[in-house]
Amino acid sequence: MKYILLAVLGIIVLLLLIAVIRTILIKAKYDDKKSAVSYTPEEEKSYAEALSAMIKIPTISSRGNTDLTEFEKLHEVMAEHFPLIFSKLEKTEIDGNLLFRWAGKDSKREGILLMGHQDVVPANETTWEHNPFSGEIIDGVVHGRGAMDCKCTVMAEFTAVEELLREGYEPPCDVYLSTSVNEEISGDGAPKLVEYLKANNVRLASVMDEGGAIMGDLVPGLSVLTAAIGIVEKGYVDVKIIARGAGGHSSTPPKNSQLARLAAFINYFEHKRPYKAKMAAPLIAMLEGVSPYLSFPLRLVTGNLWLFKPILTLVLPVLSPMTAAVMQTTFAFTMCGGSKAPNVLPDEAYVICNLRPCVHQRADESVEILRKYAKKFKLDIEIIEKREPSKVVDVNSEDFKYVVKCVRDCYPNIAVTPFYMTGGTDCRHYEAVSDNCLRFCPIRLNPQQLAAMHAANESINTDALAESVKFYKYYIKNHK
């Protein structure tokens, strides 16, 4: 037994020694050079003014509303700021959704597509410091709904193409600009544009949409700014969980009523948390990407997943809601309904559960787990909406590597990593025409700006906006 223990101890020491040596060899890939792009104060001012003009048009999307009046106004503003795009490029408009084709030298090659959305969420919060549709520019910051999500992306992409057209540049392959009117409500805008591309046999080398950005504190212990390039997004399922039974007067309540069963189920499911955590490939790629930029103790763990993956699988889900979300299917009970009167027992009551399925426990499996637990409380479920997680982009593909190169050239001395997205974008629809659907907006965002997504006081810095214009321009111009 003594020799067995010594042998086990020796193996542990050897493994740790190997891990330490590997950690020492993992070094940050900083580029000690100037950015490949620059901009003038006049350009920064004009970019901010263009975004401001777009923000002033309240293109709020809502379910059931087909009025495109505000979007038509936005198109007029865009045509004013991007006259060459609207006059020289092939334009396709389908129910307010816009697609522009810039013919390249070789149109037989697979093209590239830059995209975003025109619509914004409502701005009903009472804590706005500036009118959400004023587009005010104060002290180098553009304020308003859509400043970040995501009129800044549309403005930057269109400005980059407009400047290249003005310079007489001719791209080597076709370049597309795509922008939908109802992304915020998971509408049919992007699918309509994709169907048009499919009907015209268009195949794209890469697609770039909103998603990850350039931000700090991407993972605990990461102190440098990080360009997070989204390579996958989780699925989406809305499930109605229904309790049925006899109704009646509230003065003679039965035991185990409809609402009581729903409440017991919610409490049980919240505590049970039945979805399994796993270090799936996208998360592994993300941790390996940030590992060189972490302190030595954290780098020791993240840089040696072959050894520490079981420990991280247990620890990461409890660190924060964000780390839990990238490791497992998440669920949230968001809506409920019952009787229409306070003194009447409902014969039917319900709650809505929103699931975000992960790549290793997809929508059907996640729903069946929910169904199994609901049966224990004599509850029925109905699926309202369901979509699977997106495909995972190959981080070893030439197109992904090219985006990484452009980021390193334009933003030296920051970390660059693949990113596991917990939210949804229009980008997923374009998987029908491309294997490289990337979710990345080259915008520097501070924590306050990230927290303002779909909330009050949305804003973007004018210098970050100017950088993003030049990034898209560099990306198009250097595409081989």
N, C-alpha and C positions, 0 to 999 in steps of 0.2 A: 504494500500500500504506500509505503514511504517513497519508493521509486516512481510509482504512478503519479503521486502528487508532485514530485520534482519534475517529472516529464511534462505534466500539464502546466506547471508554472513556467518551465522553460519555453514551452510553445507560446504561452501568453506573452512572455517577455520578447520573444522573437517577433511575434506579430506586431506588438507595439513598436519595436525598433524599426520594422519595415515601414509602419505607418508614419513614424516620425521622420524617417529619411525621405519618404514620398512627400510629406508636408513641406519639408525644407526646399524641395525641388519645385514645388508649385509656387510660381511667382506671378505677380500681377503684370498684365500686358499693357502697361502704360506706354503711350506714344509721346515721347519728349519732342514735340514739334508744334508748330502753329497750325491752326485750323486751315483746311484747304479752301475755305470760303470766307468771305467778308461782306459787309454791307455798309452803306453810308447812312448818316443821320437822316438825310432826305428820304432815303428808301424806307427806313424804319418808320418814319412819320407817315409816308404814303400807305404802307401796309396796314398800319393801325387805323388809318382813316377808312380804308376799304372794308376792314372787318367791322368797324363801327357802323358803317352804312348798312351792312348786312344784318347786324344785331338789331337795328332799329325796326326791321320788319318782323313782326311777331308771328313767325311761322310755327304756331303751336299745332301739333297733331293730336287728334282725339278720335277715339273709336266711333265709327258711324258718321263722321263728318267728311263730306266729299267736296267741300268748298275750297277751291284752289286759289282764291283771290289773293291772299297774302303771299302765296308761293309765286304767283305771276308777278307781283310787285318785286319780289326778291330777284326773279329772273331779269327784270328791267334794270335793277341795281347792278347785277352781275354783268349784264351786257354793257353797261356804262363803264365799268371798271376793267372788263376783259373784252374789249371790242374785237381784237383779232381772233380770239377763240370763237366768238359768236358769228363772225363774218367769214372766216376762212376754213374752219374745221367742219367736218361732216357732223351734223347735229341730228340726233334722234330724241324726240320727246314723246313719252308715253304717260299720259295722265299726270303731268307735272314732273315726272322723273326724267332726268337729263342724262344723255350719253353722248360724248363727243369723241370722234375718231380723228387722230392726227396721223395721216398716212406716212409711213417711214420709207426708207430707201428700198427695203425688201419686205413687202407686205405678206410674203409667203411664210416668213418667220413668225414664231409665236410672239405676240406683243406683250406689253406690260399695261397694267391698269391701276390708276390711283383713284381712290373713292372716299366718300364721306356721305353725310346726310344733311339735308336742308332743314329738317324739322327740329323742333326743340320741345322739351317738356314744359308744362305750365310754370308760371312764376308767382304762385299764390302766397308764398311765405311773407310774413309781415316784418321780417328782420332785414330786408334789403337796405343797404346803406346808400345805394344809388338806384334810380329808376331802372328796373331790369331790362327795359327796352329803349334806354336812352343812348346806349353805346358810348357813354362818357369815357374820355381819355384823360386821366389825371396822374401826374407824376410817373409816367412810363407804364401805366397799367390801363388796359381796356376792360371796362366793366359791362356786364349784361348777360342775359340768358343766351347761351350759345357761344359765348366767348371761348369756352373750352370744349364744349360738347355740342356740335363739333364744327361750328362755322369757321373756327380757326383753321381746321384741317382743309376744308373746302377752299377757303381763301388762299391758303399757302400753296396748295396744289395748282389752282388755277393761275395764280400769279407767276409761279415758276414756268408754266407752259407759255403764258402770255409774254414773259420776258424772252424766252427762247425763240418764240415766233418773231418777235421784234428784232432779234439779232440775226434772223435768217437761218437759224439752225435747222438741220434736217435729221431726224432721229434714224438710227439704223433699222428699227422695226416700228410697227404701229404702236402708238401711245393712246390710251383711252382715259377719259375722265368720266367718272360715273357718280351721280348723286341722286338719292331717293328722297321722297317726301314723307315717309311714314316709318322710319326705322324705329323710332321711340315706342311705337305700339306694335312692333313686329309685323308690320304691314306687308302688302304685296308689291311694293314699289321695286325693290331690288329683284325679287323673282321675275317680274315682268321684263326688266332689263336683261337678266340672264337668259330668259327664254328667247329674247331677240338675238342675243349673241349666239346661242345654240342654233337657232334657225338659220343664221348666216355662217355657220361652221367656223366660228371664231374659237381658237384655242389660245390661252394666255400662258406665257412663261411664269408670270408672277402677278399677284394682286396685293395691293397694300391699302389697308383700311385703318380707322381709328382702333385703339386698343391700349397696348402698353405705351408708355411715354418715357421721358427722362426724369427720374425722380430719386429722392433719397429714401432711406429706410425701407428698401424693398423687402428685405428679410431682417430679422433681429440680428444686430451686430454688424450690419453692413453700413459703413459710414460714408462711403463715396457715392456720388451720383451714378445712377445705373440706367442705361438704355435697355428697357425691357421689351423684347420683341415677341409678341404673342404668337405662339405656334399651335395653339389649340384653345377651344372654348368649351365649357361644360354644356350639357344639355339643359332642357327646360321642360318641366311637366307641371300642369295645374290639375289637381285632383280634388273632386268634391266628395267629401266623406259624409254619408247620410245616416241619420238615426230615424227609424220609422216605428210607429206604435200608436196606441190609442191616445187621442187628445182628451180634452175635457176641461172642467172648471178647476181653477187653481186652488180652490178651497178644499178640494179632496185629492191631493197629489198622490200618485202611486210611488212606490219605490223604483229606483233604477229607471227614471224617466229618460226621454230622448236626450235632453241637454246634459243630464247627469252622466249618461253613458259616453257622450262626446267628451265631457270634461275629464272623465276617468281615463279615456283613451289618450287624450292629449297629454295628460300628466304622465301616464305610463310610457308613451312613446318618447317623450322628451327625456325621461330619465334612462330609458333603455338604450337610446341612440344606437339602433341596430345596424347602421351602415358601416362597413369595414373600412378601416384606413389602410392605405397601401402607398408605397413609394413607386408610383407609376413612372413610365419613361419620361413624360414631359417634366415632372418634378425633379427627377434625377438630372436631366439636362440643365434645368434651372439652377440647381444647387452646385453642379459642377461649373457652371458659368460664373457664379459669384464667388466660389471658393477662393480663388487667388487674392481676392480683395478683403478677406476677413482676417481678423486677428489670429495668431497662431493656434490658440486652443480650438476656436471654431473651425479654422482651416483643417486642423487635424481630423475633425469629425467629418466635415463635408467633403474633404478631399480624399477620404478613404471609406467611401460608402460600401465597398466590398466587405469591410469589417464592422462598420458602425450602423449599417442600415437598419437592423432589428431594433437598436436603441432609439434611433430617430423616428422610426415608425410609431413607437410608443410615446415619445416626448413631443413631437411636433404638433399633433392635434390639440394638445392642451395649452400650447403657448399663446395662441390667439385665434380669433375667429377666422382670420385670413389663412393662417397655416393649416387650420382644420379644413377649410373649404377646398384647398388644393389637394387634399389627401383622401377625400371621401365624398360621397353623395351627401348634400346638405338638404335640410327640410325646414320649412317655416310655416306655421299656421297663421294665415294672414287675414281671413275674412270669416264671418259666421252669420247665421240667420236662424230664426225660429218663429215664434208666434208673432202675430201682428198686434196683439193686445197684451197688456201687462197682467191681466187676470185670466188668461187662456193658456192651457197647456198645448203646445204644438203637436200635431200628429206626425210632423216631419220637421227635423232640424238638421242643420249642416254646418260644416266648417270647410274652408278651402285650405289645402296644403300645397305649397309651392316647393317642388323638388328641383334640385340642380344636379342631375346625374353626372358622375365622373366617368372617365374613359375605361376604368376597370370594373365598373358596376353600372352598366348602361341603363337606359330608361326602362325597358321592360322588366329587367331584374329588380330595379329599384321600386317600381310600382308593385310588383308581386310581393315584395317584402312588406310594403305598407298594407297591402290587401290582407296578408296573412295575420298581421296584428289587429287589423280592423275587425276581422271575423271573430276574434276572441271577445269582442264587446258587442257582437251582433250588429255590426255596422256594414253598410254597403258603400262601394266607391264607384264613381263615374269619372272617367278621364275627360277633362275639358280641352286640354291642349297638350301635345307631346312632341318633342323633338329630341333626337339623339345628340350626344356630344359630337363635335366636329371631327374631321380627320386631323391627324397629327402631322405637321409639316416636318419633313426630314431635315434636321439641322446640318446634315452633311451634304445637302444639295448645293449646287453651284449658285443657285438663286438666293438661298439663305446666306451663304457665305458672302455674296456680293453686297447684300444689305449691311451685314456686319462690317465689311470693309468701308462702306460709305459712312457709317456711323463713326468708325475710328478715324477716318480722314477729316470729317467735319467737326467732331467733338473729341479732340484728344484728351487723354487723361481721365476718362470715365470708364466705368465697367460696362460691359455689354453681355447680355445673357438672354437665352430663350426664356419665355414667360408663359405660365399656365394661367389662362384667363378664366375667372369665375363668372363673368358676365357674358352677355351675348351681343353680337354685332351683325350687320348685314353681310359681312364677309363670308359667312358660312354658305350663303347661297351660291357664291362664285366657285365653290369646290366642283361644281358641275362642268366648269370650263378651265380649271387650273389646279395643279397639284401643289402650288406654293401660295397659299392664302395667308398672308401675314397681317397681324394686327399690331401696328406700330405707328404712332404719331410722334415725329421728332420735336417735341415741345418740352422745354424744361418747366416742371411744375413743382411748386413748393407744397408743403403739407396742407396749408390753408386752402390752396387752389384745388388740391385733390379732394379735400373734404367738402368742397362746395359743389361737387358734381351732383346734379339733380337737387340742389339745395340753394339757399340764398347766397348772394354775394359771389356769384361766378365771375371769374376774371382771368386775364392772361397778360403776362408782361410783354411789352412791345419789343424788347430785345429778343426774347424767346421766339416771338412771332417771326421776326426778321431772320433768325437763324433757321427756322423751319422752312421758310421760302427758299433759302439758299441750299438747304439740304435736298429738297425735292429737285431743284434745278441741277444740282451736282449728280443726283441719282439718275436722272434722265440722260444728262449729257455724257456720262461716263459708262452708260450701259452698252456693252459690246454685242 
